[in-house]
Each structure stands twice: as C-alpha cells, then as structure tokens.
Amino acid sequence: MTKPRSRRGGGRPTIADVARKAGVGAITVSRALREPGRVSEDLRRQIQAAVDELGYLPDPNARALASARAEVFGVLVPSLTNSVFAEVLRGIYDSLSDSSYRIQLGNTHYSGLEEERLLQVFGPQRPAALIVAGIDQTPTSRRLLETAGCPVVQVMETGPDPVDMMVGFSHFDGGKAATEHMIETGYRRIGFIGARMDPRSQRRLAGYRAAMEAAGLFDARLITTTPVPSSVTLGRELFRDALAKVPTLDGVFCNNDDIALGVLFECHRASIAVPKTIGITGFNDLDMMEVAFPSISSVRTPRYEIGRLSVAMALAAIAGKRPQEPVVDLGFELRCRESTAR
C-alpha cells in the first residue's frame, strides 16, 4: 500500500496543500471531495490528480472538529459612519435578530491591510459565516477567505470570480446609466467629481467614461477627483476646482450623494441655476436627495436588501442548501428628479 507523502517540513498533507497543487481554492477542493456533482468533470479530475500525487487522506477527527463552528457571523465593512454601509448593516442585523447568531463587526477603514488583519483575527474564532464588503481583496485576504471553512458572501458588488457567494450590483453600469441620462436630457460638458475613489468609485468613473466616449463627449479635463474622504464641504471645493478647469461645464455626475449635495450648495452660493445652467446627479440615493431643493437625481442602490439577502444566502449554505446561482445581481434604479429636469 502506498504511504501518504509527507509535506515539506513534516506532517501529513492538508486540504490547503491539495488546493495549492491543483491551483484552486480550498473551498473548491472541499466541495469537490464532499459533493463531486457540484464541480465540473475536468476540475474533479484536476483535484483528484493532486490528491493522488500528495497522498492526501481526509482526517475524520479534523472533520468532526471542523463542524464545530461558533454561532457568530463575522461582518467586515469599510466604514461604520457611512450611511451606505449603515443600511447594509441594518439589513444584516434585522435578518439575524430572531436567530441564535451573534454579529462580530470589523471596520476595515478602506484598507486592504486592515482587512487582512481582521480576517486573521476572525479566522481562528471559527465563525459560522463571513460577510465582506467588496470584491477587491488582497491575495492574502482572498486566501484567508477561501480557507475559512465557512460560507463567505461578498456584498455591494458583483463580479465573475466570487470567493464563494456574492450579492450586489454593477457600479460600472450605475455610473454609465447616470451619465447616459444626463446626455439624453441635453447636457454635454458633463464633469465627473469624486472623492476617496475606492474601487467602487473607480468603476463608477469607468462607467461615466464609457458613456461619454460613446457619445463623443469625453474630455479628461472634465474629471476632478481626490483620495480625500468624502464630505459635503469637499463637494463644494471640488466643484469650484472643476469649474476653474472647464468654465463651460453644464453638468456633474458625482461619485456619491455627499459630493452632489456640496455641488448643489455651491451652485446656490454662486447663483448658478440648477438644472438650467448645471445638472447634478449623485449616487446611492440617500434620503437627503429627495428633500433637497431642487431635489437631486441619483442612482438608488439596494443596500438594505443586500444585507438581508447576504444573511439568507449564508444561512441556506449553513443548512446545506446552497443557492444554484452563487452571484446575485440586485441591480439599481435611476431616480430622475429636478436637478436634471432641464
């Protein structure tokens, strides 16, 4: 009988060794070994070849230990004060309020390194599930998620390569739709104004650029951005900068509603008529967009729904009823209001 080959450095081969050998994630290896029908034939053969070469044997004691998970949902978001993520958290908390699960919350402060650190803290605590904002994890964070041994739901975006499951919407499509609306309404010198410019905002900018290029209207001078955290006051300052570069500016698509409100306030201060002289569109559609004067057009994002569905997907996976479609796109809604009613 062939003996299992030992790992370099001693010890029997682990599922992580198999994953590295096969060039896939540990979650995929575990799934292929437990439920072969859920992976493709080619991938099953690839993983089996790695198992055979390493001589990997599942440890029944380790399996028994692995089944003991804490009744905790680990949740990582980039901000606890941003209203956007507050709504996601409200959906998560509401969904778990009547369950036995507790929530362990981590704030990454938009830092990939902080996300890595928090995942290293959460992992040994063996959470029942992990809900993580965004899809742009560092290689280290992605590896930690893939080997977490629990359901993982990435939220607020969609993409082609989920760690496990994903629920959100396309920021690129949202940015493109907002810009196309302004073009269709008659605006031509449409600027993009953005703060912080995290990966989600970068994708909104890419959508803006795609729409402007398709209409033959793109000009790099129309883009005004900063890595500084967003605020209403900053929106006023950035709008002044944008006008200084392009005095003929007749529209602005802002990467969030704080910036859009700042643009509106600066227009009031400078006696610039909205929407006649300048059109304004924001992103996320917070409550203040509807009650502003004039009311501000914005891209409505399903933040609360994302929080609730992320919990539902995780709970289903815990119960062994994983969704057939691991990526759920909830879409967005363009709310057209007075600020673009030229």
VEXDREN-2710 file (C-alpha; in Angstrom, 1 decimal):
% VEXDREN-2710
k/r/px/py/pz
1/MET/0.0/0.0/0.0
2/THR/1.3/3.5/-0.9
3/LYS/2.0/5.6/2.1
4/PRO/0.8/9.3/2.0
5/ARG/3.7/11.5/1.1
6/SER/4.7/13.9/3.8
7/ARG/4.6/17.6/3.4
8/ARG/7.8/19.6/3.2
9/GLY/8.6/20.5/6.8
10/GLY/6.8/17.4/8.2
11/GLY/3.2/16.4/8.8
12/ARG/0.5/14.8/6.6
13/PRO/-0.8/16.6/3.5
14/THR/-3.6/19.0/4.2
15/ILE/-6.5/20.3/2.1
16/ALA/-4.6/23.5/1.6
17/ASP/-1.7/21.5/0.1
18/VAL/-4.1/19.9/-2.3
19/ALA/-5.6/23.3/-3.2
20/ARG/-2.2/24.7/-4.0
21/LYS/-1.2/21.7/-6.1
22/ALA/-4.4/21.8/-8.1
23/GLY/-4.3/25.6/-8.4
24/VAL/-7.8/26.2/-6.9
25/GLY/-9.2/27.4/-3.6
26/ALA/-9.5/25.2/-0.5
27/ILE/-13.3/25.7/-0.6
28/THR/-13.4/24.3/-4.1
29/VAL/-11.3/21.2/-3.0
30/SER/-13.6/20.6/-0.1
31/ARG/-16.7/20.9/-2.3
32/ALA/-15.2/18.5/-4.9
33/LEU/-14.4/15.9/-2.2
34/ARG/-17.8/16.2/-0.4
35/GLU/-20.1/16.8/-3.3
36/PRO/-18.4/15.8/-6.6
37/GLY/-21.5/16.5/-8.6
38/ARG/-21.2/20.2/-7.8
39/VAL/-18.0/20.7/-9.8
40/SER/-17.1/20.1/-13.4
41/GLU/-15.6/16.8/-14.6
42/ASP/-12.3/18.5/-15.6
43/LEU/-12.0/20.2/-12.3
44/ARG/-12.8/17.0/-10.4
45/ARG/-10.0/15.2/-12.3
46/GLN/-7.6/18.0/-11.6
47/ILE/-8.3/17.9/-7.9
48/GLN/-8.2/14.1/-7.8
49/ALA/-4.8/14.1/-9.5
50/ALA/-3.5/16.5/-6.8
51/VAL/-5.0/14.2/-4.1
52/ASP/-3.3/11.1/-5.6
53/GLU/0.0/12.8/-6.1
54/LEU/0.1/14.1/-2.5
55/GLY/-1.4/11.0/-1.0
56/TYR/-4.0/13.2/0.8
57/LEU/-6.3/11.4/3.2
58/PRO/-9.2/13.2/4.9
59/ASP/-8.8/13.2/8.7
60/PRO/-12.2/12.2/10.2
61/ASN/-11.2/13.7/13.6
62/ALA/-10.4/17.0/11.9
63/ARG/-13.7/16.9/10.1
64/ALA/-15.5/16.4/13.4
65/LEU/-13.6/19.4/14.8
66/ALA/-14.3/21.5/11.8
67/SER/-18.0/21.0/12.1
68/ALA/-17.9/22.9/15.5
69/ARG/-18.5/26.5/14.4
70/ALA/-19.1/29.5/16.7
71/GLU/-22.7/30.9/16.4
72/VAL/-21.2/34.1/15.0
73/PHE/-21.4/36.0/11.7
74/GLY/-18.2/37.9/11.0
75/VAL/-19.0/41.1/9.1
76/LEU/-16.4/43.4/7.5
77/VAL/-17.3/46.8/6.1
78/PRO/-15.1/49.8/5.2
79/SER/-17.0/52.3/7.3
80/LEU/-19.3/52.4/10.3
81/THR/-20.3/56.1/9.8
82/ASN/-21.1/56.0/6.0
83/SER/-24.9/55.8/5.6
84/VAL/-24.5/53.4/2.7
85/PHE/-22.9/50.7/4.9
86/ALA/-25.1/51.5/7.8
87/GLU/-28.1/50.4/5.7
88/VAL/-26.3/47.2/4.7
89/LEU/-25.7/46.5/8.4
90/ARG/-29.3/47.3/9.3
91/GLY/-30.4/44.6/6.9
92/ILE/-27.9/42.1/8.4
93/TYR/-28.9/42.8/12.0
94/ASP/-32.6/42.7/11.2
95/SER/-32.2/39.3/9.5
96/LEU/-30.4/37.8/12.5
97/SER/-32.3/39.4/15.3
98/ASP/-34.5/36.4/15.9
99/SER/-31.7/33.8/15.5
100/SER/-29.1/32.4/17.8
101/TYR/-26.3/34.0/15.8
102/ARG/-24.4/37.0/17.1
103/ILE/-22.6/39.5/14.9
104/GLN/-18.9/40.3/15.2
105/LEU/-18.2/43.5/13.3
106/GLY/-15.0/44.7/11.8
107/ASN/-14.2/48.1/10.3
108/THR/-11.5/48.0/7.6
109/HIS/-11.3/51.8/7.1
110/TYR/-11.0/51.2/3.3
111/SER/-7.6/49.5/4.0
112/GLY/-6.6/46.2/2.4
113/LEU/-4.1/45.6/5.1
114/GLU/-6.6/46.2/7.9
115/GLU/-8.9/43.7/6.2
116/GLU/-6.2/41.1/6.2
117/ARG/-5.5/41.8/9.9
118/LEU/-9.2/41.4/10.8
119/LEU/-9.6/38.2/8.8
120/GLN/-6.6/36.8/10.7
121/VAL/-8.4/37.7/13.9
122/PHE/-11.8/36.3/12.8
123/GLY/-10.5/33.0/11.2
124/PRO/-9.3/31.2/14.4
125/GLN/-12.6/32.1/16.1
126/ARG/-14.4/29.8/13.5
127/PRO/-17.3/31.9/12.6
128/ALA/-20.4/30.3/11.1
129/ALA/-20.2/32.7/8.1
130/LEU/-18.4/35.7/6.8
131/ILE/-19.9/38.7/5.1
132/VAL/-17.4/41.0/3.5
133/ALA/-17.9/44.3/1.6
134/GLY/-16.4/44.5/-1.8
135/ILE/-14.6/42.2/-4.3
136/ASP/-11.1/43.7/-4.4
137/GLN/-9.5/41.7/-1.6
138/THR/-5.7/41.4/-1.5
139/PRO/-4.2/38.0/-2.4
140/THR/-3.7/37.3/1.4
141/SER/-7.3/38.3/2.2
142/ARG/-8.7/36.1/-0.6
143/ARG/-6.6/33.2/0.6
144/LEU/-7.9/33.7/4.2
145/LEU/-11.5/33.7/2.9
146/GLU/-11.0/30.7/0.7
147/THR/-9.7/28.7/3.6
148/ALA/-12.1/30.0/6.2
149/GLY/-14.1/26.8/6.1
150/CYS/-17.5/28.6/6.3
151/PRO/-19.9/30.3/3.9
152/VAL/-18.5/33.6/2.6
153/VAL/-20.7/36.3/1.0
154/GLN/-19.1/39.3/-0.7
155/VAL/-21.5/42.2/-0.8
156/MET/-22.2/45.5/-2.6
157/GLU/-20.8/44.4/-5.9
158/THR/-20.9/41.7/-8.5
159/GLY/-18.1/40.1/-10.4
160/PRO/-17.0/37.0/-12.3
161/ASP/-14.9/35.4/-9.6
162/PRO/-16.7/35.1/-6.2
163/VAL/-14.7/33.6/-3.3
164/ASP/-17.9/31.7/-2.5
165/MET/-21.1/33.7/-2.9
166/MET/-21.8/37.3/-3.9
167/VAL/-24.7/39.8/-3.8
168/GLY/-24.7/43.3/-5.1
169/PHE/-24.9/45.3/-8.3
170/SER/-22.7/46.8/-11.1
171/HIS/-21.1/50.1/-10.2
172/PHE/-19.9/50.4/-13.8
173/ASP/-23.4/50.1/-15.1
174/GLY/-24.8/52.5/-12.5
175/GLY/-22.2/55.2/-13.5
176/LYS/-22.9/54.6/-17.2
177/ALA/-26.7/54.8/-16.7
178/ALA/-26.4/58.1/-14.7
179/THR/-24.2/59.7/-17.4
180/GLU/-26.4/58.5/-20.3
181/HIS/-29.4/60.0/-18.5
182/MET/-27.7/63.4/-18.4
183/ILE/-26.6/63.2/-22.1
184/GLU/-30.2/62.2/-23.1
185/THR/-31.5/65.2/-21.1
186/GLY/-29.3/67.6/-23.2
187/TYR/-26.2/68.1/-21.1
188/ARG/-22.9/67.9/-23.0
189/ARG/-20.0/69.2/-20.8
190/ILE/-20.6/66.7/-18.0
191/GLY/-18.0/66.5/-15.4
192/PHE/-17.2/63.7/-13.0
193/ILE/-16.5/64.7/-9.4
194/GLY/-15.3/62.0/-7.0
195/ALA/-13.8/61.7/-3.5
196/ARG/-11.9/58.9/-1.8
197/MET/-12.0/56.9/-5.1
198/ASP/-12.1/53.4/-3.7
199/PRO/-12.5/50.6/-6.2
200/ARG/-16.3/51.0/-6.3
201/SER/-16.0/54.7/-7.2
202/GLN/-13.3/53.8/-9.8
203/ARG/-15.9/51.6/-11.5
204/ARG/-18.5/54.4/-11.5
205/LEU/-15.9/56.6/-13.1
206/ALA/-15.3/53.9/-15.7
207/GLY/-19.0/53.8/-16.5
208/TYR/-19.1/57.6/-16.8
209/ARG/-16.2/57.5/-19.2
210/ALA/-17.7/54.7/-21.3
211/ALA/-20.9/56.7/-21.7
212/MET/-19.1/59.9/-22.6
213/GLU/-16.8/58.2/-25.1
214/ALA/-19.7/56.5/-26.8
215/ALA/-21.4/59.9/-27.2
216/GLY/-18.1/61.5/-28.5
217/LEU/-18.1/63.9/-25.5
218/PHE/-15.2/62.7/-23.3
219/ASP/-12.5/65.1/-22.2
220/ALA/-10.1/64.2/-19.5
221/ARG/-10.3/67.8/-18.1
222/LEU/-13.9/67.0/-17.1
223/ILE/-12.7/64.6/-14.4
224/THR/-12.0/66.0/-10.9
225/THR/-11.1/63.5/-8.2
226/THR/-9.3/63.3/-4.9
227/PRO/-8.3/60.5/-2.5
228/VAL/-9.5/62.6/0.4
229/PRO/-12.6/61.1/2.3
230/SER/-15.9/62.4/1.0
231/SER/-17.9/65.2/2.6
232/VAL/-20.4/67.9/1.6
233/THR/-17.8/70.6/2.2
234/LEU/-15.4/68.8/-0.1
235/GLY/-18.1/68.6/-2.8
236/ARG/-18.3/72.4/-2.8
237/GLU/-14.5/72.7/-3.1
238/LEU/-14.2/70.1/-5.9
239/PHE/-17.0/71.8/-7.9
240/ARG/-15.1/75.1/-7.7
241/ASP/-12.0/73.3/-9.0
242/ALA/-14.0/71.6/-11.8
243/LEU/-15.4/75.0/-12.9
244/ALA/-11.9/76.6/-12.8
245/LYS/-10.7/73.9/-15.3
246/VAL/-13.8/73.9/-17.5
247/PRO/-15.8/77.1/-17.2
248/THR/-18.3/75.8/-19.7
249/LEU/-19.3/72.8/-17.5
250/ASP/-23.0/72.2/-17.8
251/GLY/-23.5/69.0/-15.8
252/VAL/-21.9/67.0/-13.0
253/PHE/-22.1/63.3/-12.1
254/CYS/-20.8/62.8/-8.6
255/ASN/-19.5/59.6/-7.2
256/ASN/-21.8/59.9/-4.1
257/ASP/-24.6/61.9/-2.7
258/ASP/-22.4/63.9/-0.2
259/ILE/-20.5/65.4/-3.1
260/ALA/-23.7/66.0/-5.1
261/LEU/-25.2/68.0/-2.2
262/GLY/-22.0/70.0/-1.9
263/VAL/-22.2/70.9/-5.6
264/LEU/-25.8/72.0/-5.1
265/PHE/-24.9/74.2/-2.2
266/GLU/-22.1/75.8/-4.1
267/CYS/-24.4/76.4/-7.0
268/HIS/-26.8/78.2/-4.6
269/ARG/-23.9/80.3/-3.2
270/ALA/-22.7/81.3/-6.7
271/SER/-26.2/81.9/-8.1
272/ILE/-25.8/79.1/-10.7
273/ALA/-29.2/77.9/-11.8
274/VAL/-30.0/74.1/-11.3
275/PRO/-31.0/72.4/-13.6
276/LYS/-31.0/75.2/-16.2
277/THR/-27.3/76.0/-16.2
278/ILE/-25.9/73.0/-14.3
279/GLY/-27.4/69.5/-14.0
280/ILE/-26.5/67.3/-11.0
281/THR/-26.6/63.5/-10.5
282/GLY/-25.5/61.7/-7.4
283/PHE/-25.0/58.0/-6.4
284/ASN/-26.7/55.8/-3.7
285/ASP/-29.9/58.0/-3.4
286/LEU/-29.8/58.8/0.3
287/ASP/-32.8/60.4/1.9
288/MET/-31.4/63.9/1.5
289/MET/-31.5/63.7/-2.3
290/GLU/-35.3/63.7/-2.4
291/VAL/-35.8/66.6/0.1
292/ALA/-33.0/68.8/-1.3
293/PHE/-34.1/71.9/-3.2
294/PRO/-34.2/71.3/-6.1
295/SER/-34.4/67.5/-5.5
296/ILE/-31.3/65.7/-6.8
297/SER/-31.3/62.8/-9.3
298/SER/-29.3/59.8/-8.0
299/VAL/-28.7/56.1/-8.6
300/ARG/-30.7/54.2/-6.0
301/THR/-28.8/51.2/-4.6
302/PRO/-30.5/48.3/-2.8
303/ARG/-28.3/48.5/0.4
304/TYR/-30.8/47.1/2.9
305/GLU/-31.9/44.3/0.6
306/ILE/-28.2/43.4/0.1
307/GLY/-27.8/43.0/3.8
308/ARG/-30.8/40.8/4.2
309/LEU/-30.1/38.6/1.2
310/SER/-26.5/38.1/2.2
311/VAL/-27.7/36.6/5.5
312/ALA/-30.3/34.5/3.7
313/MET/-27.7/33.0/1.4
314/ALA/-25.3/32.3/4.3
315/LEU/-28.0/30.6/6.4
316/ALA/-29.0/28.5/3.4
317/ALA/-25.4/27.4/2.9
318/ILE/-25.0/26.6/6.6
319/ALA/-28.1/24.4/6.2
320/GLY/-26.7/22.6/3.2
321/LYS/-29.0/24.4/0.7
322/ARG/-26.6/26.5/-1.3
323/PRO/-28.1/28.7/-4.0
324/GLN/-27.8/27.4/-7.5
325/GLU/-26.5/30.8/-8.6
326/PRO/-23.7/32.0/-6.4
327/VAL/-23.7/35.6/-7.8
328/VAL/-26.9/37.6/-7.3
329/ASP/-27.2/41.0/-9.1
330/LEU/-30.0/43.0/-7.4
331/GLY/-29.5/45.9/-9.9
332/PHE/-30.1/49.6/-9.2
333/GLU/-32.7/52.3/-10.0
334/LEU/-32.0/55.7/-11.6
335/ARG/-34.2/58.2/-9.7
336/CYS/-34.6/61.2/-12.0
337/ARG/-35.5/64.4/-10.2
338/GLU/-35.5/68.2/-10.6
339/SER/-31.7/68.6/-10.7
340/THR/-31.6/67.1/-14.2
341/ALA/-35.1/68.2/-15.5
342/ARG/-33.7/70.6/-18.0
END
